[in-house]
Amino acid sequence: MKKYVLLALLVPAVLFVGCQKKAGGAKGFKVGMVTDAGTIDDKSFNQGTWEGVVKAGADFKLETKYLKPTGTTEADYVKEIGNLYDAGFKFIVTPGYKFESSIFITQDKYQDAKFVLIDGSPNNGKYDATRQEKVGPNTVAIFFAEHESAFVAAVAASLAIKEGEIGFIGGMEIPAVQKFNWGFQQGVKYANANLGTKIVQKAENVVYQGSFSDVAAGQQLAAAMFDKGVKAVFCAAGGVGVGAINEAKTRAVAGKQAWIIGVDVDQFADGVYDAAAGKSVILTSAMKGIGVASYDMVKAEREGKFPGGQTLIFDAKNDGVGIPAKNPNLSDDVQKKVAAVVADLKAGKITVAAEKGDLIK
């Protein structure tokens, strides 16, 4: 597999104006995207994926467009995929496991189209003997080693904080979010055992809110944790995480210390509370190269190298996950130590489990 660099290095933020962007009336295929739950500027999965699509559109002079379904059912997704197809968008990117059954249907229905399914693999939505799975020849399924990304972020955060309590807020309790949680806990334990930190993570401070859109709930959960003395909260929760960031910013403006570990993309800019001084509540971010994934799949199609029928894994070894290359809130010493840990992870000297274990003491 080719090497992928972190999203922070390749895909700059874009300004979202309307829902369609044309790149110079260019010729060529059209690239469409259907959003998952939440908005296109959710500071997380939808936005990161779309940024990759927009960058590809600009670089390759392609027309790009996204559609937001009215709901999050299979029928809702199939409808919007069909609307994109009918409008001539025959390269379609879908972010999230909720698209698994809709892509299972549409990859056969629209065989002259290409599909990129991020964080999922096409199946018929059954969980019994009738279950069927198929990555069609016109589809590529992409997964990320979220547990490795979270592990690295936890090591960085632990080294920065040195001692005290740390928390986790997840959105829905689904595999990708669970892996963030489990990898983060392992990173905390590793730092305590090997790098001299004294970080405590209590079970009461590991919470799944149950959605990716309830901003108010995220703010309330973060406030409760900070009030109990938690120094930093890792949020893998989409819009719920936005609420947590808002709470941390409010406290920072009041002169209180409250850190957030971001997710999916580099959320440093979202945590800025003092623009003049460039101060942000984002300590670091557990990143997935989602924008890189969408960008590179468009590029592969342009070059006649679309990996149809394949399942790709983006992990630490191919630079598909990690933390931002630089962050003002991490000292040079911390970043040096984190780099050494990442090197050991790539070399196989450290193995991060992708499943739950006896992680909280």
VMD Tcl script that draws the C-alpha trace (Angstrom):
set ca {
  {0.00 0.00 0.00}
  {1.24 3.50 -0.73}
  {2.16 5.79 2.10}
  {-0.28 8.44 3.31}
  {0.68 11.59 5.15}
  {-1.39 13.17 7.87}
  {-4.38 15.27 6.98}
  {-2.85 18.28 8.71}
  {-0.04 18.32 6.18}
  {-2.03 17.85 3.01}
  {-5.55 19.19 3.31}
  {-6.04 22.81 4.40}
  {-9.32 24.01 5.86}
  {-11.84 25.33 3.36}
  {-14.61 27.89 3.64}
  {-18.01 26.28 3.29}
  {-20.27 28.48 1.18}
  {-23.41 26.76 -0.04}
  {-23.23 23.08 -0.87}
  {-21.59 23.09 -4.27}
  {-18.16 24.12 -5.52}
  {-17.05 24.21 -9.12}
  {-13.40 24.34 -10.07}
  {-13.07 26.46 -13.16}
  {-15.74 24.67 -15.21}
  {-13.36 21.80 -15.63}
  {-13.97 18.73 -17.73}
  {-13.93 15.23 -16.29}
  {-15.95 13.13 -13.90}
  {-17.93 14.72 -11.07}
  {-17.31 13.93 -7.40}
  {-20.23 13.79 -5.01}
  {-20.59 13.17 -1.30}
  {-23.55 12.31 0.91}
  {-23.17 13.51 4.50}
  {-23.67 11.35 7.55}
  {-25.42 12.57 10.71}
  {-24.55 16.18 11.45}
  {-23.58 19.06 9.19}
  {-20.92 19.48 6.52}
  {-18.99 21.79 8.87}
  {-19.17 19.50 11.91}
  {-15.46 20.04 12.69}
  {-15.10 16.28 12.39}
  {-15.92 13.42 10.03}
  {-18.17 15.08 7.45}
  {-15.97 18.16 7.26}
  {-12.70 16.24 7.04}
  {-14.01 14.02 4.25}
  {-15.46 16.98 2.35}
  {-12.22 18.96 2.63}
  {-10.45 16.13 0.82}
  {-13.11 16.13 -1.89}
  {-12.91 19.91 -2.30}
  {-9.12 19.85 -2.52}
  {-9.28 17.13 -5.17}
  {-11.85 19.17 -7.07}
  {-9.59 22.20 -7.02}
  {-6.40 20.31 -7.89}
  {-7.92 18.25 -10.69}
  {-10.49 20.81 -11.87}
  {-13.50 18.64 -11.09}
  {-17.01 19.60 -10.13}
  {-17.89 18.64 -6.55}
  {-21.14 18.58 -4.65}
  {-22.53 17.23 -1.41}
  {-26.08 16.37 -0.40}
  {-27.43 16.18 3.13}
  {-30.15 13.54 3.64}
  {-33.30 14.42 5.56}
  {-32.67 11.43 7.81}
  {-30.13 8.71 8.50}
  {-31.90 5.58 7.30}
  {-30.83 3.31 4.49}
  {-33.63 4.73 2.34}
  {-32.50 8.30 3.03}
  {-28.96 7.52 1.94}
  {-30.00 5.52 -1.13}
  {-32.22 8.42 -2.22}
  {-29.41 10.98 -2.09}
  {-26.91 8.66 -3.74}
  {-29.45 8.26 -6.52}
  {-29.93 12.02 -6.75}
  {-26.17 12.52 -7.15}
  {-26.00 9.77 -9.78}
  {-28.91 11.25 -11.74}
  {-27.13 14.62 -11.70}
  {-24.05 13.05 -13.28}
  {-21.98 12.59 -10.13}
  {-20.70 9.08 -10.65}
  {-17.86 9.15 -8.14}
  {-19.52 9.16 -4.73}
  {-17.87 9.36 -1.31}
  {-19.77 8.30 1.81}
  {-18.40 8.85 5.34}
  {-19.43 6.43 8.05}
  {-20.62 2.93 8.85}
  {-24.28 3.95 8.43}
  {-23.75 3.83 4.67}
  {-22.83 0.12 4.66}
  {-26.22 -1.23 3.58}
  {-26.95 1.64 1.18}
  {-23.65 1.11 -0.64}
  {-24.33 -2.64 -0.68}
  {-27.44 -1.81 -2.70}
  {-26.21 1.04 -4.88}
  {-22.87 -0.48 -5.92}
  {-24.90 -3.06 -7.88}
  {-27.63 -0.65 -8.95}
  {-25.15 1.86 -10.40}
  {-22.39 -0.33 -11.76}
  {-20.88 2.46 -13.86}
  {-20.35 4.59 -10.76}
  {-17.48 4.44 -8.25}
  {-18.00 4.43 -4.49}
  {-15.71 5.23 -1.58}
  {-17.02 4.00 1.78}
  {-15.06 5.38 4.72}
  {-15.20 3.56 8.07}
  {-17.39 0.77 6.77}
  {-17.75 -2.21 4.44}
  {-20.82 -2.90 2.27}
  {-23.25 -5.45 3.71}
  {-26.97 -6.13 3.67}
  {-27.50 -4.88 7.21}
  {-28.31 -8.32 8.61}
  {-26.68 -9.76 11.70}
  {-27.78 -13.36 11.37}
  {-27.30 -16.28 8.97}
  {-28.68 -14.18 6.10}
  {-25.88 -11.61 6.35}
  {-24.11 -10.83 3.08}
  {-20.97 -8.76 2.60}
  {-19.39 -7.59 -0.63}
  {-16.95 -4.87 -1.62}
  {-17.92 -4.55 -5.26}
  {-15.41 -4.02 -8.07}
  {-16.59 -0.39 -8.25}
  {-16.22 0.20 -4.49}
  {-13.34 0.66 -2.06}
  {-13.84 0.26 1.71}
  {-11.53 2.22 3.97}
  {-10.85 1.70 7.67}
  {-8.54 3.41 10.15}
  {-6.63 2.19 13.18}
  {-8.38 4.61 15.54}
  {-6.89 2.83 18.53}
  {-3.37 3.71 17.37}
  {-4.26 7.35 16.78}
  {-5.84 7.61 20.23}
  {-2.87 5.84 21.82}
  {-0.46 8.43 20.44}
  {-2.74 11.30 21.48}
  {-3.00 9.86 25.00}
  {0.77 9.62 25.31}
  {1.12 13.24 24.17}
  {-1.60 14.48 26.52}
  {-0.22 12.50 29.45}
  {3.26 13.90 28.94}
  {1.88 17.44 28.70}
  {-0.31 17.20 31.81}
  {2.12 15.00 33.78}
  {-0.36 14.15 36.55}
  {-4.05 14.42 37.33}
  {-7.34 13.11 35.97}
  {-8.33 12.71 32.35}
  {-11.70 11.89 30.75}
  {-13.36 10.59 27.60}
  {-16.61 11.58 25.89}
  {-17.76 9.41 23.01}
  {-20.71 9.87 20.70}
  {-22.50 6.66 19.77}
  {-20.99 3.47 21.14}
  {-19.93 2.07 17.77}
  {-16.69 0.23 16.86}
  {-14.74 3.26 15.61}
  {-15.55 5.30 18.73}
  {-14.91 2.34 21.01}
  {-11.47 1.88 19.46}
  {-10.69 5.52 20.17}
  {-11.65 4.94 23.81}
  {-9.70 1.71 24.22}
  {-6.60 3.00 22.46}
  {-6.65 6.16 24.56}
  {-6.80 4.19 27.80}
  {-3.86 2.07 26.66}
  {-1.89 5.21 25.84}
  {-2.48 6.59 29.33}
  {-1.36 3.32 30.89}
  {1.72 3.18 28.66}
  {2.77 6.71 29.58}
  {2.32 6.00 33.29}
  {4.32 2.79 33.08}
  {7.10 3.99 30.79}
  {7.33 7.77 30.73}
  {6.94 8.80 34.35}
  {3.44 10.30 34.16}
  {0.77 9.94 36.84}
  {-2.51 10.17 34.99}
  {-5.73 8.80 36.45}
  {-8.73 7.83 34.35}
  {-11.80 6.83 36.34}
  {-14.65 4.77 34.92}
  {-17.10 7.55 35.83}
  {-15.23 9.84 33.45}
  {-15.65 7.55 30.44}
  {-19.02 8.42 28.90}
  {-20.84 7.69 25.64}
  {-23.43 10.42 25.07}
  {-25.38 8.41 22.52}
  {-25.34 10.78 19.55}
  {-23.00 12.84 17.38}
  {-25.17 15.95 17.29}
  {-26.18 17.03 20.80}
  {-23.92 20.05 21.35}
  {-25.61 21.04 24.60}
  {-25.16 17.58 26.07}
  {-21.47 17.67 25.21}
  {-21.05 20.96 27.02}
  {-22.85 19.61 30.09}
  {-20.78 16.42 30.20}
  {-17.52 18.33 29.87}
  {-18.58 20.81 32.54}
  {-19.35 17.98 34.95}
  {-15.94 16.40 34.36}
  {-14.04 19.68 34.69}
  {-15.96 20.46 37.90}
  {-14.71 17.14 39.31}
  {-11.11 18.11 38.64}
  {-10.54 16.45 35.26}
  {-7.76 18.34 33.48}
  {-8.34 17.13 29.92}
  {-11.16 15.42 28.04}
  {-10.75 13.37 24.87}
  {-13.85 13.82 22.69}
  {-14.69 11.37 19.91}
  {-18.19 12.62 19.44}
  {-18.73 14.96 16.48}
  {-21.10 17.77 17.44}
  {-21.14 16.55 21.04}
  {-17.42 17.25 21.08}
  {-18.09 20.76 19.79}
  {-20.09 21.35 22.96}
  {-17.19 20.14 25.07}
  {-14.83 22.46 23.22}
  {-17.21 25.37 23.86}
  {-17.20 24.60 27.58}
  {-13.42 24.45 27.70}
  {-13.16 27.76 25.84}
  {-15.55 29.43 28.28}
  {-13.43 28.28 31.19}
  {-10.19 29.29 29.51}
  {-11.51 32.82 28.92}
  {-12.28 32.94 32.65}
  {-8.68 32.04 33.41}
  {-9.26 28.39 34.24}
  {-7.32 25.50 32.70}
  {-9.47 23.11 30.69}
  {-7.99 20.98 27.91}
  {-9.66 19.06 25.09}
  {-8.08 16.35 22.95}
  {-9.62 16.66 19.49}
  {-10.56 13.89 17.08}
  {-10.51 12.93 13.40}
  {-8.91 16.21 12.24}
  {-6.62 18.80 13.81}
  {-9.13 20.76 15.89}
  {-6.67 23.36 17.19}
  {-8.38 26.21 15.31}
  {-11.77 25.21 16.70}
  {-10.45 25.59 20.23}
  {-9.00 29.08 19.86}
  {-10.25 31.38 22.63}
  {-7.64 34.15 22.30}
  {-7.00 34.82 18.62}
  {-4.47 37.57 19.23}
  {-2.28 35.28 21.33}
  {-3.09 32.17 19.29}
  {-4.26 30.30 22.37}
  {-6.41 27.19 22.01}
  {-7.93 24.67 24.41}
  {-6.97 21.83 22.06}
  {-4.01 20.06 23.62}
  {-3.62 17.76 20.60}
  {-5.88 15.73 18.29}
  {-6.21 12.02 17.51}
  {-6.31 12.25 13.75}
  {-7.52 9.98 10.98}
  {-6.46 10.79 7.44}
  {-10.06 10.99 6.27}
  {-9.44 13.94 3.97}
  {-6.36 12.24 2.60}
  {-8.42 9.10 1.98}
  {-11.11 10.89 -0.02}
  {-8.50 12.96 -1.90}
  {-6.33 9.98 -2.79}
  {-9.24 7.90 -4.02}
  {-10.23 10.68 -6.43}
  {-6.60 10.93 -7.51}
  {-6.45 7.16 -8.02}
  {-9.53 7.29 -10.25}
  {-7.99 10.11 -12.27}
  {-4.89 7.98 -12.82}
  {-6.81 4.82 -13.67}
  {-5.71 3.16 -10.43}
  {-8.94 3.07 -8.43}
  {-8.58 0.10 -6.00}
  {-12.06 -1.28 -6.61}
  {-12.99 -4.40 -4.66}
  {-10.37 -3.73 -2.00}
  {-10.45 -2.92 1.71}
  {-7.71 -0.50 2.76}
  {-6.43 0.02 6.28}
  {-4.87 3.36 7.24}
  {-2.69 2.93 10.32}
  {0.46 4.27 11.95}
  {2.73 2.26 9.67}
  {1.48 4.04 6.55}
  {1.01 7.38 8.33}
  {-2.76 7.07 8.04}
  {-3.33 8.01 11.68}
  {-1.52 10.07 14.29}
  {-1.48 13.54 15.82}
  {-0.74 16.93 14.20}
  {2.88 17.42 13.23}
  {3.02 20.54 15.38}
  {0.95 22.01 18.19}
  {1.88 25.08 20.26}
  {0.45 23.41 23.36}
  {3.00 20.58 23.23}
  {6.57 21.39 24.19}
  {9.49 20.35 22.02}
  {10.45 17.80 24.66}
  {6.97 16.25 24.63}
  {6.92 16.10 20.84}
  {10.35 14.47 20.82}
  {9.19 11.77 23.23}
  {5.98 11.22 21.27}
  {7.99 10.85 18.05}
  {10.01 8.08 19.68}
  {6.82 6.29 20.69}
  {5.44 6.61 17.16}
  {8.66 5.15 15.78}
  {8.31 2.16 18.10}
  {4.67 1.77 17.05}
  {5.63 1.75 13.38}
  {8.42 -0.74 14.04}
  {6.06 -3.11 15.81}
  {7.77 -2.67 19.18}
  {4.47 -1.40 20.59}
  {1.16 -3.09 19.85}
  {-2.12 -1.36 20.61}
  {-5.14 -3.60 21.07}
  {-8.23 -2.80 19.00}
  {-10.55 -4.42 21.52}
  {-11.62 -3.82 25.08}
  {-9.49 -5.12 27.89}
  {-8.96 -4.47 31.57}
  {-7.98 -0.92 30.81}
  {-9.24 1.20 33.70}
  {-7.83 0.75 37.18}
}
mol new
graphics top color blue
foreach p $ca { graphics top sphere $p radius 0.5 }
foreach p [lrange $ca 0 end-1] q [lrange $ca 1 end] { graphics top cylinder $p $q radius 0.2 }
display resetview
